[in-house]
Amino acid sequence: MKKLTAAIQYECFTSFRYIWIFYLVQYLIVALICLIVAVGTGSFENIGTNCLELNTFIYVGILGALGFKEDFKMLIQNGFTRRYIFLATLSLFVFITGIMSLVDTIVGNVLHFIFPGYSTLFGSLYGYGHFLANWLWLLLLYMIVCSLFYLCILAISRLGKTGSICLGLVLGGGILAAAALIRFGLSDHMVTALNRALLKAMGFMNDGTIIFFPPLLTFLILTCLLCAGSYLIICRAELN
């Protein structure tokens, strides 16, 4: 247990400061772009941005990839088991996404209050004022991105270059085949039922009401599936 605690502390402490560097750089770039546009147009009217949390997707995606690449060999060499490394990495993802989703929720709602024209990703879908649901929704969405990139980098390491390319082709072909099946192989009734099911999974009920539990549950299930896949690869397979 001490080793697990040490691994979690190492992962979290080494990544914590980069959160604030990311936000500092992001807001400086946004401010600089707005200033340049204002100088170029001679007016501050109609200058702004939306959905800044989309930038966080990039950050947590990189975090998911580096969660394996940067620390795995070092922790293995220091006697940590693969199970402990996975749990430490998962704890890191929860720690980072929890903080960043909270920051993005607060900043997004404050910006919308000050500048009503500003829209957040959650607010554009579900409206504003639901702070807890907004935070949990973003947290789980960021966890999906982290877990997906982590699973991808593990699969690439396991399969190698050729195997990864083949897997990518198979997945790409599967997506195209699924799209073609939905477009041409299913009846209008089945497509409508599928659309309704997807809308319900995102919290949009048939009577026009919005329920936050279904999307949170959907995101949690997807996160668990991605994490389970990562765990199987990292603990039960030899990594190249």
TORMAR-337345 format. One line per 5 residues: number of its first residue (from 1); for each residue x, y, z of N, C-alpha, C. Coordinates in steps of 0.001 Angstrom, whole numbers, plus 500000, padded with zeros to 6 digits. Layout:
NUM) X:Y:Z:X:Y:Z:X:Y:Z | ...
***
This chain:
1) 500823:498792:500000:500000:500000:500000:500862:501265:500000 | 502007:501202:500713:502906:502353:500729:503447:502638:499337 | 503740:501555:498589:504231:501746:497220:503164:502392:496343 | 501911:501963:496524:500825:502549:495739:500656:504023:496076 | 500695:504345:497358:500582:505744:497779:501718:506581:497213
6) 502930:506011:497240:504089:506727:496703:503944:506963:495206 | 503437:505960:494486:503250:506107:493040:502199:507166:492727 | 501098:507165:493487:500043:508161:493272:500565:509564:493555 | 501291:509717:494655:501845:511027:494995:502813:511512:493925 | 503636:510602:493429:504594:510981:492385:503867:511456:491134
11) 502874:510679:490694:502149:511023:489471:501438:512369:489612 | 500768:512580:490746:499977:513800:490929:500855:515025:491141 | 501878:514904:491971:502714:516060:492283:503509:516530:491071 | 503959:515582:490234:504758:515975:489074:503913:516604:487970 | 502599:516394:488002:501726:516919:486942:500932:518145:487371
16) 500865:518407:488673:499987:519454:489188:500350:520830:488641 | 501641:521165:488635:502035:522523:488234:501768:522795:486761 | 501747:521752:485948:501533:521966:484515:500103:522409:484208 | 499174:522121:485113:497795:522593:484916:497764:524105:484812 | 498424:524763:485739:498378:526222:485800:499208:526854:484688
21) 500266:526165:484271:501015:526643:483105:500126:526600:481872 | 499365:525508:481727:498444:525374:480596:497428:526505:480579 | 496787:526770:481722:495773:527826:481769:496383:529206:481541 | 497568:529436:482082:498229:530723:481875:498500:530951:480396 | 499057:529944:479729:499351:530060:478298:498062:530224:477502
26) 497029:529449:477842:495765:529521:477109:495154:530912:477171 | 495052:531475:478366:494399:532776:478505:495261:533906:477950 | 496573:533754:478011:497446:534753:477397:497281:534756:475880 | 497185:533569:475295:497000:533473:473841:495654:534064:473438 | 494594:533744:474180:493266:534288:473875:493271:535806:473974
31) 493884:536330:475047:493947:537784:475223:494748:538442:474104 | 495851:537808:473709:496686:538364:472641:495943:538380:471311 | 495243:537293:471005:494489:537229:469751:493391:538288:469734 | 492675:538430:470845:491618:539451:470922:492192:540850:470749 | 493366:541090:471340:494000:542401:471219:494420:542674:469783
36) 494991:541670:469128:495418:541839:467737:494217:542117:466838 | 493134:541358:467038:491923:541564:466232:491339:542946:466493 | 491339:543372:467757:490799:544690:468099:491608:545802:467457 | 492930:545669:467484:493792:546677:466855:493578:546687:465349 | 493430:545491:464772:493255:545406:463325:491927:545944:462847
41) 490866:545743:463645:489534:546200:463244:489185:547566:463812 | 489949:547997:464802:489680:549285:465428:488511:549284:466378 | 488073:548097:466798:486922:548011:467695:486994:546723:468496 | 486460:546760:469722:486381:545571:470560:485025:544879:470446 | 484158:545401:469589:482850:544790:469412:482973:543485:468634
46) 482132:542532:469004:482064:541235:468323:483386:540476:468379 | 484182:540739:469420:485425:540004:469617:485241:539073:470805 | 485561:537828:470626:485421:536887:471727:485683:535469:471265 | 485411:534534:472145:485608:533124:471844:484555:532320:472581 | 484480:531054:472296:483518:530173:472946:484170:528825:473237
51) 483607:528125:474207:483993:526739:474493:485499:526572:474674 | 486074:527360:475581:487503:527233:475850:487859:525861:476407 | 486876:525157:476966:487175:523838:477521:487582:522832:476450 | 487309:523149:475178:487774:522268:474107:489295:522174:474089 | 489975:523248:474493:491432:523197:474580:491893:522199:475634
56) 491081:522030:476669:491437:521081:477717:491430:519661:477186 | 490589:519376:476176:490600:518050:475566:491993:517702:475059 | 492636:518676:474424:493977:518445:473890:494945:518138:475023 | 494853:518917:476099:495773:518732:477227:495591:517360:477865 | 494339:516982:478164:494122:515703:478833:494405:514534:477892
61) 494242:514747:476574:494620:513713:475621:496117:513460:475641 | 496892:514535:475655:498348:514406:475764:498716:513764:477095 | 498027:514162:478158:498269:513568:479473:498024:512066:479439 | 496952:511642:478756:496666:510222:478660:497759:509458:477948 | 498297:510030:476873:499383:509376:476142:500664:509340:476966
66) 500999:510464:477582:502229:510531:478365:502121:509734:479655 | 500887:509440:480100:500710:508634:481298:501377:507289:481185 | 501501:506786:479967:502249:505545:479761:503682:505810:479329 | 503853:506635:478332:505159:506820:477711:506218:507319:478683 | 505880:508303:479512:506879:508985:480324:507241:508229:481596
71) 506266:507599:482244:506483:507104:483601:506535:505590:483725 | 506038:504855:482736:505895:503410:482890:507235:502728:483146 | 508212:502975:482279:509502:502300:482428:510192:502691:483728 | 510099:503969:484093:510745:504428:485317:510148:503743:486543 | 508815:503643:486581:508160:503016:487727:508426:501514:487766
76) 508445:500870:486601:508771:499441:486541:510175:499199:487078 | 511130:500027:486669:512510:499870:487106:512672:500103:488601 | 511739:500837:489211:511811:501104:490644:510962:500134:491465 | 510557:499047:490845:509916:497973:491588:508417:498062:491739 | 507772:498951:491025:506315:499056:491109:505673:498017:490192
81) 504633:497358:490681:503928:496387:489855:503068:497101:488819 | 502686:496374:487794:501861:496972:486744:500486:497373:487280 | 499983:496604:488218:498696:496966:488818:498808:498298:489546 | 499872:498483:490310:500060:499738:491023:500261:500899:490051 | 500985:500635:488969:501209:501691:487972:499883:502100:487338
86) 499042:501121:487030:497736:501435:486442:496876:502230:487415 | 496827:501799:488678:496021:502507:489672:496548:503917:489912 | 497874:504064:489913:498461:505397:490087:498119:506296:488907 | 498180:505734:487696:497844:506514:486502:496369:506896:486499 | 495509:505964:486875:494076:506253:486950:493797:507337:487994
91) 494499:507270:489122:494349:508305:490153:494792:509661:489628 | 495869:509660:488849:496336:510902:488230:495268:511483:487315 | 494655:510632:486488:493620:511106:485573:492451:511724:486343 | 492011:511056:487411:490901:511582:488213:491296:512901:488868 | 492512:512967:489389:493009:514167:490063:493063:515354:489104
96) 493671:515149:487944:493842:516237:486981:492508:516644:486366 | 491722:515667:485921:490442:516004:485281:489470:516619:486283 | 489547:516199:487548:488695:516804:488566:488991:518277:488751 | 490288:518612:488815:490680:520014:488977:490328:520825:487738 | 490670:520300:486554:490480:521067:485328:488999:521226:484996
101) 488201:520211:485256:486760:520348:485012:486143:521362:485968 | 486649:521419:487200:486150:522414:488151:486526:523824:487707 | 487781:523997:487291:488228:525307:486808:487422:525724:485581 | 487256:524810:484626:486525:525140:483401:485055:525441:483689 | 484473:524735:484658:483082:525003:485030:482934:526397:485625
106) 483821:526732:486561:483748:528051:487205:484016:529161:486200 | 485106:529029:485444:485476:530069:484483:484397:530222:483417 | 483885:529109:482905:482867:529171:481865:481604:529873:482319 | 481140:529553:483526:479923:530190:484036:480142:531659:484377 | 481336:531989:484893:481642:533392:485183:481702:534200:483892
111) 482376:533657:482866:482464:534360:481585:481087:534541:480962 | 480237:533513:481076:478885:533635:480518:478078:534683:481276 | 478295:534792:482585:477580:535790:483381:478027:537205:483014 | 479353:537376:482800:479883:538702:482460:479621:539035:480997 | 479844:538033:480135:479639:538214:478690:478578:537207:478242
116) 477307:537578:478212:476237:536631:477880:476421:535940:476530 | 477200:536542:475637:477420:535915:474342:478371:534740:474385 | 479092:534581:475496:480035:533462:475618:479275:532178:475922 | 479637:531102:475242:478971:529813:475434:479979:528759:475863 | 479557:527896:476763:480356:526733:477134:479789:525505:476442
121) 480562:524443:476422:480106:523219:475772:478880:522656:476488 | 478952:522566:477799:477820:522059:478578:476629:523007:478485 | 476894:524311:478629:475813:525286:478612:475074:525334:477294 | 475793:525152:476191:475144:525182:474882:474215:523988:474681 | 474460:522903:475428:473618:521713:475317:472507:521678:476361
126) 472854:522017:477603:471930:521812:478712:471495:523091:479416 | 472087:524216:479065:471760:525447:479752:472717:525721:480903 | 472501:526837:481582:473425:527289:482623:472765:527230:483998 | 473614:527305:485020:473121:527288:486389:473178:525934:487062 | 473568:524888:486329:473646:523537:486892:475121:523219:487185
131) 475659:523801:488223:477105:523757:488452:477610:522346:488741 | 476924:521611:489613:477378:520266:489961:477315:519337:488757 | 476201:519373:488029:476066:518539:486834:477098:518931:485785 | 477333:520220:485636:478336:520712:484691:479706:520159:485037 | 480083:520233:486311:481398:519757:486742:481548:518254:486520
136) 480546:517473:486949:480622:516019:486795:480627:515621:485324 | 479840:516305:484516:479766:516023:483079:481119:516252:482418 | 481744:517393:482726:483063:517675:482168:484110:516708:482693 | 484053:516400:483989:485026:515479:484578:485004:514134:483861 | 483818:513569:483684:483709:512264:483034:484076:512341:481559
141) 483746:513450:480910:484121:513609:479509:485638:513690:479366 | 486294:514427:480249:487754:514484:480235:488354:513114:480546 | 487715:512364:481442:488199:511024:481762:488121:510102:480549 | 487066:510258:479750:486949:509460:478528:488115:509754:477593 | 488440:511034:477427:489541:511419:476541:490856:510860:477063
146) 491122:511029:478358:492347:510491:478967:492440:508982:478764 | 491361:508289:479104:491357:506829:479039:491495:506329:477608 | 490878:507038:476660:490966:506640:475258:492395:506758:474748 | 493049:507880:475014:494423:508054:474563:495357:507081:475273 | 495098:506821:476541:495915:505865:477291:495788:504471:476689
151) 494557:504067:476370:494334:502767:475747:495008:502692:474384 | 494913:503766:473608:495528:503784:472277:497040:503631:472353 | 497677:504355:473278:499132:504285:473366:499578:502928:473876 | 498786:502308:474752:499090:500953:475206:498960:499954:474064 | 497895:500099:473269:497684:499197:472140:498796:499337:471114
156) 499220:500571:470851:500313:500799:469901:501597:500158:470408 | 501873:500318:471698:503074:499725:472274:503018:498205:472226 | 501847:497648:472428:501695:496193:472419:501772:495622:471013 | 501113:496254:470066:501006:495706:468718:502184:496054:467828 | 502871:497156:468137:503931:497611:467252:503370:498442:466107
161) 504263:498943:465266:503857:499852:464201:502922:499189:463201 | 503316:498009:462699:502511:497338:461675:501150:496932:462220 | 501157:496330:463406:499902:495912:464012:498976:497077:464293 | 499554:498209:464716:498743:499389:465007:498104:499943:463745 | 498872:499955:462648:498321:500426:461374:497172:499527:460922
166) 497372:498214:461048:496319:497275:460659:495072:497459:461522 | 495289:497631:462834:494153:497852:463728:493426:499143:463377 | 494192:500198:463059:493582:501461:462658:492743:501317:461399 | 493256:500544:460437:492505:500314:459204:491219:499534:459474 | 491326:498534:460348:490140:497739:460687:489089:498600:461386
171) 489535:499402:462354:488597:500272:463068:487977:501311:462136 | 488816:501899:461259:488295:502862:460294:487275:502235:459364 | 487593:501029:458885:486648:500322:458032:485368:499971:458762 | 485506:499606:460042:484327:499287:460843:483418:500488:461029 | 484019:501655:461249:483229:502881:461410:482490:503219:460121
176) 483198:503109:458988:482557:503376:457697:481440:502381:457415 | 481682:501106:457758:480658:500088:457536:479440:500345:458417 | 479679:500751:459663:478563:501049:460563:477759:502241:460060 | 478470:503273:459571:477782:504446:459029:476947:504074:457809 | 477517:503228:456936:476783:502796:455749:475569:501952:456129
181) 475735:501108:457160:474616:500277:457606:473482:501132:458146 | 473831:502139:458943:472801:503024:459493:472114:503812:458384 | 472922:504223:457398:472375:505071:456325:471532:504278:455343 | 471976:503075:454977:471311:502351:453896:470698:501020:454332 | 471161:500456:455450:470711:499119:455829:469575:499083:456826
186) 469353:500176:457531:468304:500204:458541:467085:500963:458032 | 465940:500551:458517:464703:501238:458136:464626:502591:458832 | 463747:503449:458327:463568:504767:458945:463116:504638:460394 | 462295:503644:460666:461819:503435:462040:462980:503072:462965 | 463872:502207:462504:465011:501795:463323:465983:502953:463532
191) 466192:503762:462496:467074:504925:462627:466493:505922:463621 | 465178:506127:463537:464521:507038:464483:464646:506524:465909 | 464449:505216:466092:464574:504623:467428:466004:504746:467946 | 466980:504570:467055:468383:504706:467446:468698:506138:467852 | 468205:507085:467079:468421:508499:467415:467799:508851:468766
196) 466606:508334:469009:465944:508607:470288:466730:507998:471445 | 467259:506793:471226:468047:506146:472274:469314:506941:472573 | 469961:507443:471528:471167:508247:471721:470846:509554:472431 | 469737:510176:472054:469326:511414:472721:469013:511170:474195 | 468348:510045:474489:468066:509717:475887:469353:509460:476656
201) 470322:508813:476004:471607:508559:476660:472330:509853:476995 | 472038:510913:476238:472632:512221:476506:471740:513090:477386 | 470615:512528:477840:469770:513233:478796:468573:513949:478222 | 468346:513853:476909:467228:514558:476279:466049:513599:476132 | 465023:513793:476954:463881:512898:476962:462893:513253:475840
206) 461995:512303:475563:461027:512506:474479:460055:513644:474756 | 459787:513920:476043:458833:514978:476381:459481:516358:476444 | 460766:516446:476069:461450:517732:476044:462205:518074:477312 | 462063:517251:478342:462796:517511:479583:464241:517024:479464 | 465081:517534:480368:466496:517157:480405:466794:516521:481754
211) 467378:515335:481722:467783:514627:482935:469294:514424:482861 | 470002:514811:483896:471464:514776:483854:472051:513400:484168 | 471272:512525:484811:471823:511224:485194:472217:510354:483996 | 471387:510238:482932:471764:509370:481808:473111:509706:481166 | 473421:510980:480842:474739:511230:480248:475885:510946:481214
216) 475680:511220:482505:476725:510916:483481:476964:509414:483551 | 475892:508633:483547:476023:507179:483572:476667:506667:482290 | 476267:507227:481151:476852:506824:479867:478348:507089:479840 | 478756:508276:480253:480179:508618:480273:480945:507735:481252 | 480326:507423:482396:480988:506569:483384:481199:505163:482831
221) 480202:504629:482148:480323:503294:481556:481420:503277:480496 | 481451:504293:479633:482494:504369:478609:483879:504457:479242 | 484005:505254:480296:485290:505375:480988:485717:504037:481572 | 484789:503332:482205:485108:502032:482799:485523:501016:481739 | 484852:501026:480593:485212:500106:479516:486616:500396:478989
226) 486926:501671:478786:488252:502044:478302:489325:501692:479326 | 489042:501938:480597:490009:501611:481652:490194:500101:481770 | 489106:499345:481611:489209:497889:481668:490089:497366:480535 | 489919:497934:479339:490779:497548:478225:492235:497861:478494 | 492503:499029:479055:493879:499411:479392:494459:498475:480439
231) 493647:498118:481432:494128:497236:482496:494490:495863:481948 | 493676:495340:481048:493964:494037:480458:495275:494060:479688 | 495517:495128:478957:496748:495220:478173:497960:495374:479072 | 497864:496259:480050:499042:496581:480852:499395:495464:481841 | 498405:494671:482254:498664:493649:483271:498777:492234:482712
236) 498195:491978:481560:498144:490602:481068:498898:490388:479771 | 499549:491389:479283:500267:491236:478015:501668:491791:478151 | 502584:491177:477425:503942:491697:477369:503965:492913:476467 | 504498:494025:476985:504570:495255:476206:505923:495352:475540 | 505919:495662:474247:507172:495787:473503:507879:497077:473843
***
